[in-house]
Amino acid sequence: MAYLSAAYECSVTKERAAVYWHQLGNLPGAAFAEAVVTHVNVSRSFPRVSELRELTQTVIRRSGPKGLESPTVSTEAVLRDNARILGVNEEQYINEILKRD
């Protein structure tokens, strides 16, 4: 609240701060902080609770999971594991499989 108070050159009563804390205290800190900074950058007026909640949710959605990540296991490692499972020579197995492709 101090950041918002300084940005908008206004004082915030204890009651108002309590309402904001009660309504917004469950939001993730980093996302909320980013939302506050975003609001200060784009708005001329002190934010309503609903505006900060919406902005925070936007930040969370934007920074959410990006989908499936590429596998980090190499093809050779998989082939070596297959050879061990089959009980055959690793090098011969890899060479034979690579010839097929």
N, C-alpha and C positions, 0 to 999 in steps of 0.2 A: 504494500500500500504506500510505503514511503516513496517508491519509484514513481508511482502514478501521481502521488501528491506533488512531487517535485516537477514532474513533466507538465502537469496541468495547472501549476501554481495555485493550488487550493488545499485547504485543510480537510482532513478526513476525521470525522467524529469517531469515538470509540464504538458507538452503536452501528455506524455504517461499516466500519472495519469488521465488526463481529458478524454482520450479515454476509459480507463478502467471504469471510473465512468459513462460515457455516455452509454457504452454498458452493464454494469452490475449493475447499480444503481437501477434497478427495481426489482432485486431479493430479496427474503426475507433475512433479515440480519442474522438470526441464521443459516439458511441452507447455506448461502454463507460463513459465518465464518467457519463452519464445513468443507466445501469444500476446503477452503484455507489451513486449518490445514492438511487435508488429502493429498493435493497435496504436501505440504512441507514434509510430512512423506514418500512419495513414489517417488518423482521426484528430480533429480539433477539440473534441469534447471528452470528458471523463467517461470511461466505459461503463455500461450497465453490466450486471452480472451475466445476463444472457449473451451479451456480445463476447465477453471473455470466455464463457463456456463454449460457444460456437467456434471461436478462433482456436481454442485449445484442441477441440475435437478435429478441426481441420489439420492442425499440426500433427496430431496423432495419426490420422489417416494417411497423410503424406509421408510420414516416416515409418509406416508399418512394413510388414514383410514384403519383400521385393519379388517373391516367387521362388521357384526352385533354383538352388545353386548348382553350378557345374560339379560333377564328381571330382574328387581329388585323387582317386586311385588310378594309377596308370594301367593301361592295357596289359603291359608286361607283368605287373603285379597280380592281376587277375589270372593270367595264364599260368603263372608260377603256382598260384594257389590251386588251380584246377589240376595241374600236374601232380602236386602233392596228394590231393584227394584221390586221384586215379592211381597213384603209386607208380608213376612212370618218370623217366628221366626228364627233368625240367627243360633242358636245352633242346633235346630232341622234340619234345612236345611243342615247344614254342616255334621251332623251325617248321615243323609239320603244319601247324595251324596257320602260320604266316604264309606258307606256300599256297594254301587254299584261297587266300584273299587275293 
